[in-house]
């Protein structure tokens, strides 16, 4: 590889250390909050991913052992000990945990798996690591630029498609669901009275759209990079303060450090010590000198990451926020709020009808996630059918009254109430059993006038 294709390794080392610490904090947080018990051991039924029905939780001791192992692996990643093995094991273990229940899906969990997959092939342990200390032959004074650009490409895709997902009338014209969420935060000190004003929600909606769609460009352009990163930091601090979205803001801030100059940790150290710094290094954009495998990986990464969000528009009709096909793995972050109620109607062999509440089978968290997601409603219908069959009651038909409200609209039928869901199988084709989205606009909450009157 040519010297031109090499960069200072400090940024990559810092990313490995910070990302490892985030993984450790997330794992410990899960344990400390009792979420292992709540989300994996208490449920008697788990929503499995299509094609992954064989993934099931371990017994209690196994789940706790798995999270203990994840914490230990996160430490190994942080310090760079048995780096590749640790990343591979963490990727397998973390992905297994996330595949147990669809109700646990979060965009940043998906991002963690993708970043771990990339890190498995990136040389982030050849300096500033236990591996380099134990094996001097590993040590390198530079790092390949392609490693940094692969990480930048992955993080950039998240921001760009999170922004494009907001390119719709609900977000830009009606400021939903931000208007719903902000109106419930009027108790926040100082700014609370302003959050109940619809113009505030509208301004924040447009600000979020412009931030997500342009921040990568500002981070890549050297003159605006420090200001862009400051805005990014402030943006995620505010989002994390106003909304309960867990570790997502922290993960995105850590991930965004890959857009800084390759030697930014050294420059930060010099600034704290009030020392003059050498001119900042840049990560060459040219792919000259890159291994062919790195070029292919970049192309495949971008192709897959572009195809996943676009599949909702290319394969399915209607509003993805309503029918949910193409919703996951597409970086549609914070663009919909769904509330609903679901009641199953089981027709017995003698023609009598029984009403079955989801609470018979689900925890509160699972039920809350299920009410707005048609594929989960369908999955539980099949489980109810199997439960009746297991008790010798067969054949039965299972229909559902599923009412859902999208971004403040009046509740409407999400699933055709006349279809026996036992005759429907989940798959990749269009879900014809999902009702069309209501055409009425979402409601506007709070004060509609100017900001001054909204505050008093």
N, C-alpha and C positions, 0 to 999 in steps of 0.2 A: 504494500500500500504506500502511495506517495506521501511525502511529508505534508503536502498541502491538504491531504484528507485526514490529518490528525488534529486533535484539539487538546486543550488542557483538560485533565480528567476530574478536576475538583467538582464541577457541577454534577457529573454523573455519580460521584461518590456521595455528595450531599443528598441527591435524590434517593439513593439506596438507603442511606441512614434515616432520613426523614420518613420515607415511605415505610420502612421497617418499624419505626416507632409508632406510626399511625396504625399499622397492622396489630402491633402489640397492644396499644391502647384500646382498639376496637374489640379485641378478643377478651381482654380483662374486663372491659365495660359490659360485655355480654354476660360474663360470668357473675360479676358483682351485682347486676340488676336482676338476677334470677331468671334471665331470658332463656337459658338452656332448658330449664324446667318448663317455663311457660309456653315456649314456642315449639319444643320438640318432644317433650315427655308427657305433658298433660293431654294434648290432643289424642283422641282415639281414632281419628281419621286425618290423613294428610292429602292435600291436593298435589298430585304428581304431574310433572311435565309430560307432554305428549311424547311417547317413545321412551320415557324414563320411569315407567311404573315400577321397575324393579328396585329403584332407589328408595330405601326405607331407613328410618332412624335406628340407631343402635340401642341396646338397653341403656339404662341410666348410667351405669359405670362406663360404658363405651362412649357415650356422648360427652361426659365430663373428661374422659381421657383424651378424646379427640380435640376438645378445646384447649386442654393443657398442652397437648402436642403442638397445636397451632401457635400458642403463646411462645413456646420454646423455639419453634421454627422462625417466628418473627424476630426473636432475639438474634438468632443465627444470621438472618438476612441483614439485620441492622449492623452487626459487627463484621459481616463478611466471612463467617466461618462455615466451611463446607457449602459455599454459596449456592452453586447450581443445584446440589441435592436438596438444600433447604428450600429453595424457590420451587423446585419441582414438587416436593412433598407438600408445601403449603398450598400450591395451586390445586393439587388433587384433593387435599383435605378441605380446603375452603369451598371449592366447587361442589364437592359432595354434600357439605352442609347446606349449601344454597339450593341444591336440587331436591332436597327432602320435601319442601313444601312451596308451591307457587305463591301462596299467600305471603311468603317472606321475600318476594322479589323486590329489589330496589335497584335503581340505575347505578348507584355507586358500588353496589356489590358486584354487578356485572363488570364495571370498570376495573375493580380490583383484580378480578380473574383475568381480564385482558392484559393489564399491566404486568401481572405475574407471568403470563404466557410470554410476553415480550422479553421480560427480564431473564427468563430462562436461557435466552440466546444472546444476551448482551453481556459484554465483559465488564461488569460493574465491580469486580472484586480484585482487579489487578493492581490496585493501590489503595491505601487507607483501609485495609482489611486484615483480619487475622490470617486469611489464606495467603496473602502476599507476605506477611511476616513469617509464616511457617515455611513457605515455599518461595524463596527468593527468585527462582526461575520464572515465576508468574509476574513479577513486578514490571510495570511499564511506566514511563514518565509521561506518556501521552495516551490518548484514547481515540478510537476511530470516530469520525464525525457522524457516520451513519447511525451509530448507536443513539446519539442525541436526537437526530432527525426522525428516527422511528418513534421515539417517545413523543416528540413534538407533533408528529402526524396523528398519533392516537389521541392525545389530549385535544388537539385542534379540532378533530372530528366531533368530539363531544360538545364543545362550545358551539361550533357552527350549526350542527343539527339541532341542538337545544334551542338555538335562536330561530331556525327555520320552522321548528315545530310551533312557534308562537305566531307564525305568519297566518293568522286566521281572524275571523270577525270576533269570536269570543274574546280573544286576548287583546286585540288592537282596537276594536270598536266598542266593546262592552266592558273591558277591563276585568273580565272574569277568567279565572276564579280569584284573582287578587282582591277584588272588591269584597268578596265573601270573607276571605281570610282576614283582611285588614279590619273589617268592621267588627270582628270579634276580639280585636286587640286594643280597644279604646282604653283599657286599664294600664297600658304601658306608660311609664312616667314620661313627662315632658311632651312627647310627640303623640301620645294617645288620642287627644281630641282631634288631631288632624287626620288620623287614620280612618275616621268614620266618614270622610269626605270623598265622594266619588272622583273628583278631579285628582286627588292624591293617588288613588288606585290607577287612574288612566295614565298619569305621569309615570308612575312606577312600572306599569305594563310596557309602555313605550321605551322606558329606560332599560328594562330587562331585555327587550327584543334587540335594541341597538347594542347593548353590551355584549350579549352572546354572539351576535352575528359579526361584530367587528373587532372584538378584543384580541383575537389572534393576530390580525393585521397590525394592530398597535404594538403588540408584544414583539413581533418579528422586526419591526422597523426600529433601528437602534436609537434614533433621536427621541422617540416617544416611549421607549421601553420602560424606563424607570417610572414615568408618570402612569403608564398603563398598568404596571404591576401594583402601584399604590391604589389605583382605582379598583383593580381586581381584589386586592386585600380588603378594602373598605366594603365593596359589594358583598363579599362572602361573609364578612363580619355582621353586616346588617341583616342579611338573609338568615344567618344562623341565629341571630338574636330574636328576630320576629317570628320565625317559623320553626317548629320542632322537626327538623329533618336530619337529626343525628350527626353523623360524621361527614356528611357530604361536603359542607363548606371546607372543612379541614383537608379532606382528600384533594379537593380541587385546587386549593392554595398550594399544597405540596406538589401536586402534579404540574402546576403552572411554573414552578421554578425551572423547569427544563427550557423555558424560553429565555431565561436570563443568560448573560454572557457565560461561556464555559468556565471562566475563572472567578465567578461572582463570590464564592466563599472566601477566597483570598482577599478580594477587594473589600469585602465586608469586614474581615479581620483587620485589615490595614486601617479602615475607617474608624473602627472601634479603638484601635491603638493610636489613632491620629498620625498615621504614617502615610507618606505619599505612595500612591500605587502606580504600577506600570500600566501602560496603555491597555485598555480592555481587549481581550481576545475575542474573535468572532468564530462562529461555526460555519465553515464554508458550505454554501448551498449547492455547489456543483457536485454531481455524483461521480466525477472523474476520480478514479482511484478506488471507488467502492468495489467490494466483492460483488460478483453477479448475484450471489445468494441474498445479499442485503437489498439490492435493487428489486429483485423479484419479491422479497418479503414486503417492501414498501408498497409495491403495486398491488399485491394481493390484499394487504391490510386495508388500503384505501378502497379497493373495489368492494370488499366485503362490507366495510363500514358504511359505504354509500348505498349499497344494495339493501341492507337491512332496514333503514328508515324508509326507503323508497317503495318497499314491497307493499306497504299499506295502500299506496296510491295506484300502483301498477296492477295489483292482484285483486283488490277489493273495492267495491263501491261504497258510498256513504261516508259518514264521519267516523274516523278511527277512534275518536274519543268516546264514541257511543258504542260501536260494535266491538272495539278493542282488538280487532285482528290487525296485527302489525304494530301493536302498542309497545310490547316489550322489546328490548334490545335495540331500541331506535332513538334513545336519548330524548324522549318526550317528557321533559322534566318540568314538573309543577304546572302543567297546562290543563288539568281537569280536576274538578271536585265532583264526586258522585256520592249521593246519599240515596238509600232505597230501603225497601222492605221486600222480603221473599217469603212466600208460603207455598209449600208443595201440596198438590191434591193427588192422592193415591186412589185409583179406582180398583176395588177388590174384585175377585173373580165373580162374586154374586151381584156386582153392580153397585154396591154401596161405595161411598166416597169418604175417605179419611183425610183430615188436614194434618200435615206434618210440618212442624217448625224446624228450621235449620239448627236451632239451639240443641236439639236432641243429639246432633252429631258433631257440632263445631264449637270451638271456643269463641269468645267474644271477638278476638282479633281476626280469626278466620272468617267469621260471619260478616264482619265489617268489610273485609277485602272482597268477599265473595259477592256481595249484593250488587256491585257494579260491573262485574266481569262475567260475561255470558258463558265462557268456557268453564268457569268454576261452577256456575249454576248447573250447567249440563253434567259436569262430573259428579256433583252431589246427587243429582237425579238418578244416575246410574248406580251410585252407591246405595241409595234408598231402595232401588229395585233389587239389588243383590241382597240387602239386609232382609227384605221381605221373603225373597226366595230361600234364603238360609233358614228362615223360620217355617218353611214349608207352605208359604202363601204365594201361590203362583197360578196363572199369570196375573200380573198387575200392570196397570198403566200409571205413568207418573207425569203429571202436568204441573205447571207452576204459574203462580201469579207473582210476577217480579216487576215491581214498580221502581223506577229509578229517576232521580233528578240530576241533570247534568248542568253544572255551573249555574245553579240557581233557577233553572227552568222548573215549571210545574211538573210533578211526577207523571211519568207515562210508562206504558208497558214496554219493558225491555225485551222480553221473550214472548213469542206467540203463545197465548194461554191455551190455545186449542190443540197444540201439538203434543203428542205423547213423546216425551224426551227419551224414552227407552228405545225408540226407533231411530234416534239421531246419534251418529258417531262423530266425535271430534276429529278434526283433520286440518289440512292446509287449504282446503277449498273454501269458498265464500259461505258464511253461515246464514243460509236463507231463513232459518228459524228465528233470527233476531229481527225485531221490528224496526222500521225506519225511525231515525231520530226526529223528535218533534221539531217543527219549523219555527216555533215561536222563539223570540229572542230571550236571552236570560234576563233575570230581574236586576235592577240596580238598587243597592242598599245604601243606607246612610244619606248624608246631606248631598244635594245635587248642585249647590251654588258655589260661590267663590270660597277660597280657602279661609279668608278672614272671618266670614260669617260662620264657617264650619267649626272654627275653633272656639266659638262663644255661644 
